[in-house]
Amino acid sequence: MIAKSKEDDERLIEKKNITGYDASFIDLDSTELGTAFFYLTLLKYDGSFNKIWETPVPTHGGFNRITYETWQAKKVPYIRINFHYAQGSGHIDYNYFLVGGMLKEPHLLMTYEGINMKRTMVAVNNDSIPDYREYVYIDTGDRVLNPDSVNFVWKDTAYFNERNKKQWRKY
């Protein structure tokens, strides 16, 4: 994973502003900090480094860790990039699935968990692309209730809500 400043930005990013719990507030910060753009990048070395693919990680700060894992439901390897998410009292995982092998750009599925939000990986339609279950919460201020959940299934270009086909998510 590579972190870069915006191309025409004169402000540099600093490690302390992109890693850790405090850095997950970066989207709320209006100071002179440079904005980080993260990319998952595959490089191949054969005398010099050549970029095979590069895909954005859709966040700006709060990096915690990166791991290589396997989705047990289909035995598909994926790269999990974990970010702190202080605003939601939790974390966000950007899961890059290597469904076409290492040399093909990966498929992104975002999962998360916080005090009143949760999205988990599931296998709904039995294909090699993971789907997800989003939990519905009602936060009354003194209690958090979880009355329902709904599955989103990958179809060609996006994840679609099983109950309401007009509701979809990119990742």
ROKE-595655 format. One record per residue: residue in three letters; x, y, z of N, C-alpha, C, O in turn. Coordinates in steps of 0.001 Angstrom, whole numbers, padded with zeros to 6 digits, always signed. Layout:
ALAXYZXYZXYZXYZ
...
END
This chain:
MET+000850-001166+000000+000000+000000+000000+000893+001226+000000+001911+001281+000690
ILE+000487+002206-000790+001253+003444-000934+000339+004617-000580-000816+004654-001005
ALA+000850+005572+000195+000121+006806+000506+000804+007950-000236+002026+008090-000184
LYS+000013+008762-000922+000536+009886-001704-000267+011142-001380-001434+011067-000994
SER+000377+012298-001544-000351+013557-001488-001104+013737-002801-000765+013134-003819
LYS-002140+014585-002754-002842+014913-003988-001826+015468-004975-000896+016168-004573
GLU-001988+015166-006257-000978+015445-007267-000510+016901-007281+000692+017149-007372
ASP-001413+017857-007193-001020+019268-007255-001009+019933-005882-001024+021160-005786
ASP-000983+019132-004822-001007+019653-003458+000411+019996-003010+001312+019164-003110
GLU+000611+021213-002520+001920+021633-002035+002191+021130-000622+003334+021139-000166
ARG+001132+020688+000077+001278+020216+001452+001650+018731+001443+001034+017939+000730
LEU+002630+018368+002215+003060+016977+002298+002266+016250+003376+001851+016848+004369
ILE+002064+014966+003170+001439+014149+004208+002530+013678+005152+003685+013522+004755
GLU+002158+013453+006399+003094+012952+007391+002509+011699+008005+001292+011574+008136
LYS+003377+010769+008384+002943+009493+008950+001980+009683+010116+000987+008962+010214
LYS+002250+010629+010991+001404+010843+012164-000003+011308+011777-000932+011174+012573
ASN-000174+011849+010576-001479+012328+010127-002279+011281+009363-003433+011531+009014
ILE-001698+010119+009097-002419+009090+008333-002515+007751+009055-003323+006907+008667
THR-001711+007534+010093-001741+006263+010814-002259+006450+012233-001996+007465+012877
GLY-002995+005459+012704-003457+005457+014085-004844+006041+014281-005435+006626+013373
TYR-005342+005864+015490-006700+006267+015859-006938+007762+015638-007937+008139+015025
ASP-006039+008617+016126-006229+010063+016003-006289+010510+014542-006997+011463+014216
ALA-005563+009842+013675-005559+010205+012256-006879+009877+011566-007119+010344+010453
SER-007734+009088+012199-009014+008759+011576-009988+009931+011611-011066+009852+011022
PHE-009626+011014+012292-010426+012240+012298-010064+013161+011124-010618+014255+011014
ILE-009157+012743+010257-008606+013607+009203-009688+014234+008322-009524+015369+007875
ASP-010790+013523+008062-011837+014077+007214-012544+015266+007866-013206+016039+007173
LEU-012416+015425+009173-013026+016539+009891-012052+017703+010078-012440+018769+010557
ASP-010793+017501+009704-009743+018478+009958-009685+019518+008836-009668+019166+007657
SER-009656+020783+009207-009583+021842+008197-008281+022638+008335-008221+023804+007947
THR-007259+022017+008880-005982+022710+009078-005140+022617+007811-005645+022313+006731
GLU-003891+022877+007963-002964+022885+006832-002393+021495+006518-001400+021386+005798
LEU-003009+020441+007050-002499+019093+006796-002697+018704+005338-003702+019060+004723
GLY-001746+017980+004796-001916+017442+003448-002875+016268+003484-002908+015522+004462
THR-003652+016098+002432-004608+014991+002368-003950+013784+001719-003407+013874+000618
ALA-004005+012655+002413-003397+011426+001898-004374+010691+000994-005572+010635+001271
PHE-003857+010135-000073-004609+009242-000927-003870+007909-000912-002695+007830-001273
PHE-004579+006864-000488-003984+005536-000374-004264+004730-001634-005326+004852-002244
TYR-003284+003900-002017-003425+003021-003172-002840+001658-002842-001752+001549-002277
LEU-003583+000622-003206-003042-000727-003143-002393-000955-004501-003049-000851-005538
THR-001114-001264-004489-000342-001301-005726+000439-002605-005819+001082-003023-004856
LEU+000378-003239-006976+001200-004426-007225+002318-004030-008166+002084-003566-009283
LEU+003553-004225-007686+004742-003944-008479+005459-005252-008773+005453-006174-007957
LYS+006068-005323-009931+006873-006488-010306+008293-005995-010566+008506-004985-011237
TYR+009256-006728-010020+010647-006352-010210+011321-007318-011165+011404-008516-010895
ASP+011801-006794-012280+012632-007568-013203+013716-006632-013737+013719-006257-014910
GLY+014637-006266-012839+015687-005306-013145+015278-003892-012764+016113-003084-012357
SER+014007-003601-012896+013428-002338-012427+011989-002624-012005+011426-003657-012367
PHE+011401-001718-011247+010032-001912-010785+009039-001478-011855+009147-000390-012421
ASN+008072-002347-012119+006998-002052-013065+005662-002227-012358+005443-003203-011641
LYS+004778-001268-012572+003460-001322-011951+002563-002264-012755+002356-002060-013951
ILE+002026-003304-012090+001094-004238-012724-000315-003663-012639-001027-003610-013641
TRP-000718-003233-011446-001997-002547-011254-001929-001678-010017-001093-001873-009135
GLU-002833-000714-009977-002952+000162-008815-004427+000513-008666-005080+000905-009633
THR-004950+000371-007448-006362+000650-007188-006476+001503-005923-005751+001273-004956
PRO-007380+002483-005925-007488+003355-004754-008096+002665-003535-008912+001752-003658
VAL-007682+003120-002371-008289+002739-001102-009104+003965-000686-008522+005018-000424
PRO-010434+003858-000617-011274+005055-000467-011358+005630+000948-012429+005661+001554
THR-010221+006081+001463-010181+006752+002766-008943+007632+002817-008094+007563+001929
HIS-008835+008464+003859-007715+009408+003926-006841+009272+005164-005721+009782+005173
GLY-007312+008606+006201-006485+008510+007401-007013+007484+008384-008146+007016+008270
GLY-006174+007141+009350-006540+006170+010371-005997+004780+010108-006471+003811+010702
PHE-005005+004660+009223-004458+003340+008898-004031+002608+010164-003408+003186+011055
ASN-004383+001312+010226-004018+000475+011363-003115-000669+010928-001991-000787+011416
ARG-003597-001527+010001-002780-002671+009587-003261-003214+008233-004368-002931+007776
ILE-002388-003993+007627-002695-004677+006372-002333-006148+006548-001256-006473+007050
THR-003247-007049+006127-003004-008486+006266-003430-009216+004998-004263-008728+004234
TYR-002854-010374+004793-003220-011257+003686-004025-012400+004291-003533-013115+005164
GLU-005274-012575+003825-006168-013549+004428-006858-014385+003355-006658-014165+002161
THR-007671-015348+003791-008446-016180+002876-009904-016164+003301-010219-016404+004466
TRP-010787-015882+002362-012231-015958+002608-012587-017436+002634-012600-018099+001597
GLN-012873-017942+003811-013047-019376+004000-014236-019948+003229-014190-021110+002827
ALA-015295-019173+003010-016481-019683+002314-016149-020173+000909-016741-021149+000446
LYS-015224-019524+000229-014871-019903-001153-013375-020098-001358-012926-020330-002481
LYS-012605-020006-000284-011144-020176-000345-010491-019176-001300-009535-019509-002001
VAL-011019-017939-001322-010472-016883-002173-009548-016010-001321-009964-015517-000272
PRO-008299-015813-001757-007395-014947-000996-007784-013475-001157-008294-013056-002197
TYR-007527-012703-000090-007781-011267-000169-006825-010506+000735-006242-011059+001667
ILE-006683-009231+000435-005856-008334+001223-006813-007464+002029-007654-006763+001467
ARG-006677-007516+003340-007535-006741+004247-006743-005548+004756-005683-005704+005362
ILE-007272-004348+004501-006634-003125+004981-007561-002529+006031-008683-002123+005727
ASN-007079-002480+007267-007889-002066+008413-007562-000624+008798-006400-000248+008951
PHE-008630+000177+008950-008512+001568+009367-009331+001788+010627-010429+001248+010765
HIS-008798+002579+011541-009576+003041+012687-010661+003974+012145-010455+004663+011146
TYR-011810+003989+012809-012880+004923+012453-013435+005504+013745-014436+005025+014277
ALA-012773+006541+014241-013124+007127+015535-014515+007742+015534-015207+007687+016550
GLN-014943+008328+014412-016257+008970+014349-017384+007979+014605-018432+008358+015130
GLY-017185+006722+014244-018189+005685+014465-017827+004733+015586-018465+003694+015754
SER-016802+005084+016357-016325+004233+017449-016110+002797+016976-016650+001855+017555
GLY-015320+002644+015927-015080+001307+015396-013946+001262+014397-012943+001961+014538
HIS-014121+000427+013381-013105+000264+012338-013777-000006+010992-014935-000418+010928
ILE-013026+000236+009924-013456-000056+008556-012393-000941+007932-011198-000685+008075
ASP-012834-001985+007240-011919-002861+006507-012206-002740+005013-013348-002873+004573
TYR-011155-002486+004246-011246-002520+002788-010630-003843+002385-009428-004059+002541
ASN-011479-004740+001858-011083-006110+001537-010952-006238+000022-011931-006104-000712
TYR-009732-006497-000430-009440-006609-001868-009273-008082-002226-008270-008710-001891
PHE-010282-008617-002917-010325-010036-003250-009612-010312-004561-009867-009658-005573
LEU-008722-011284-004531-007924-011663-005698-008651-012763-006468-008126-013863-006643
VAL-009874-012453-006928-010719-013464-007583-010162-013910-008927-010443-015029-009357
GLY-009390-013080-009597-008800-013450-010877-007327-013752-010770-006624-013796-011779
GLY-006847-013964-009546-005426-014199-009329-004717-012899-008969-005315-011824-009005
MET-003458-013006-008628-002668-011870-008151-002457-010802-009232-002374-009618-008907
LEU-002368-011191-010499-002019-010235-011550-003209-009426-012065-003021-008462-012808
LYS-004411-009798-011689-005605-009061-012110-006028-008115-010993-005959-008475-009817
GLU-006467-006902-011353-006893-005931-010341-007968-006545-009452-008907-007158-009961
PRO-007851-006394-008139-008756-007073-007202-010141-006432-007098-010361-005295-007515
HIS-011054-007200-006531-012432-006763-006273-012508-006212-004846-012030-006850-003908
LEU-013107-005032-004681-013191-004381-003370-014541-004610-002708-015591-004429-003325
LEU-014497-005011-001441-015672-005095-000574-015326-004410+000740-014356-004785+001399
MET-016114-003407+001126-015896-002713+002384-016758-003356+003469-017951-003584+003266
THR-016158-003644+004607-016895-004107+005788-016523-003183+006936-015490-002515+006899
TYR-017378-003150+007960-017099-002277+009092-017878-002714+010312-018828-003493+010234
GLU-017436-002180+011454-018158-002411+012694-017886-001244+013632-016749-000798+013787
GLY-018963-000758+014256-018867+000347+015196-019992+000251+016202-020696-000757+016270
ILE-020155+001288+016969-021133+001268+018049-022571+001157+017528-023415+000552+018189
ASN-022863+001731+016356-024212+001635+015795-024173+001407+014284-025001+001933+013541
MET-023200+000617+013848-023059+000275+012434-022321-001054+012309-021414-001356+013085
LYS-022731-001841+011316-022048-003119+011104-022360-003628+009708-023508-003605+009262
ARG-021311-004092+009022-021449-004737+007716-020477-005905+007706-019281-005723+007931
THR-020989-007113+007444-020156-008309+007470-020189-009028+006125-021141-008898+005355
MET-019142-009778+005863-019006-010574+004656-019877-011822+004745-019880-012506+005769
VAL-020626-012125+003665-021430-013343+003617-021393-013906+002199-021030-013209+001252
ALA-021764-015150+002070-021892-015804+000761-023379-016052+000521-023923-017054+000985
VAL-024032-015153-000195-025475-015266-000419-025783-016094-001659-026581-017030-001596
ASN-025157-015758-002786-025516-016414-004049-024503-017448-004523-024559-017880-005675
ASN-023588-017845-003666-022688-018973-003920-021735-018789-005094-021334-019774-005714
ASP-021358-017539-005418-020343-017333-006451-019011-016970-005787-018906-016997-004561
SER-018001-016634-006582-016668-016364-006019-016516-014943-005491-015496-014620-004881
ILE-017512-014088-005714-017490-012706-005210-018269-012660-003892-019430-013069-003857
PRO-017662-012177-002823-018381-012117-001551-019501-011084-001584-019399-010069-002272
ASP-020552-011344-000850-021652-010412-000673-021527-009858+000742-020589-010201+001462
TYR-022466-009005+001142-022396-008525+002522-023771-008366+003138-024776-008213+002444
ARG-023784-008408+004460-024988-008176+005251-024793-006868+006006-023811-006686+006725
GLU-025751-005963+005826-025711-004692+006544-026773-004719+007629-027930-005055+007379
TYR-026364-004364+008824-027258-004392+009978-027886-003016+010159-027213-001991+010050
VAL-029170-003013+010434-029922-001773+010652-029948-001496+012150-030310-002364+012944
TYR-029563-000283+012529-029551+000105+013932-030451+001317+014162-030606+002169+013287
ILE-031029+001374+015335-031757+002547+015795-031036+003023+017049-030975+002308+018049
ASP-030492+004231+016988-029744+004802+018097-030613+005884+018740-030791+006957+018164
THR-031150+005611+019920-032053+006552+020595-031318+007531+021503-031943+008394+022119
GLY-030023+007406+021587-029245+008260+022477-028904+007569+023782-027816+007758+024325
ASP-029833+006768+024287-029540+006018+025510-029508+004514+025258-029066+003747+026113
ARG-029976+004095+024082-029923+002676+023707-029650+002549+022217-030005+003426+021430
VAL-029011+001438+021839-028801+001109+020437-029514-000210+020179-029179-001232+020777
LEU-030503-000182+019282-031291-001373+018966-030922-001881+017580-030604-001089+016692
ASN-030963-003188+017389-030666-003809+016099-031880-004633+015666-031915-005843+015889
PRO-032877-003989+015050-034100-004709+014715-034041-005535+013434-034915-006374+013214
ASP-033027-005321+012574-033068-005978+011274-031685-005988+010628-030749-005346+011102
SER-031589-006736+009532-030410-006726+008670-030873-007033+007253-031947-007600+007053
VAL-030062-006657+006277-030412-006896+004877-029146-007286+004111-028065-006760+004374
ASN-029291-008204+003169-028169-008640+002344-028047-007775+001104-029043-007340+000525
PHE-026793-007531+000704-026480-006889-000561-025696-007908-001377-024750-008514-000874
VAL-026087-008098-002638-025498-009120-003502-024820-008453-004696-025377-007543-005311
TRP-023597-008922-005019-022845-008390-006161-023490-008866-007458-023727-010058-007649
LYS-023773-007901-008354-024301-008203-009688-023605-007309-010691-023963-006139-010828
ASP-022624-007832-011390-021894-007189-012488-021059-005972-012109-019841-005993-012288
THR-021680-004905-011589-020957-003654-011357-021140-003068-009964-020460-002107-009606
ALA-022056-003638-009168-022353-003051-007856-023023-004078-006951-023414-005159-007389
TYR-023143-003710-005680-023878-004510-004705-025305-003975-004626-025516-002777-004436
PHE-026284-004872-004772-027690-004482-004759-028393-005073-003536-028168-006223-003157
ASN-029248-004253-002935-030063-004643-001796-031047-005714-002262-031722-005531-003275
GLU-031136-006824-001540-032049-007912-001921-033518-007507-001819-034355-008044-002546
ARG-033838-006587-000946-035229-006176-000749-035634-004978-001598-036798-004848-001975
ASN-034687-004108-001898-034968-002891-002644-033901-002731-003725-032826-002193-003460
LYS-034191-003191-004932-033198-003211-006025-032728-001817-006435-031710-001688-007115
LYS-033454-000772-006033-033030+000595-006350-031889+001050-005455-031210+002026-005774
GLN-031666+000365-004347-030584+000717-003433-029367-000137-003761-029429-001365-003719
TRP-028266+000520-004085-027048-000185-004443-025831+000558-003885-025903+001737-003539
ARG-024718-000165-003809-023462+000387-003315-022345-000088-004249-022367-001206-004764
LYS-021376+000795-004447-020246+000483-005333-019344-000605-004738-018865-001483-005456
TYR-019119-000542-003433-018256-001525-002782-018745-001756-001382-018161-002553-000647
END
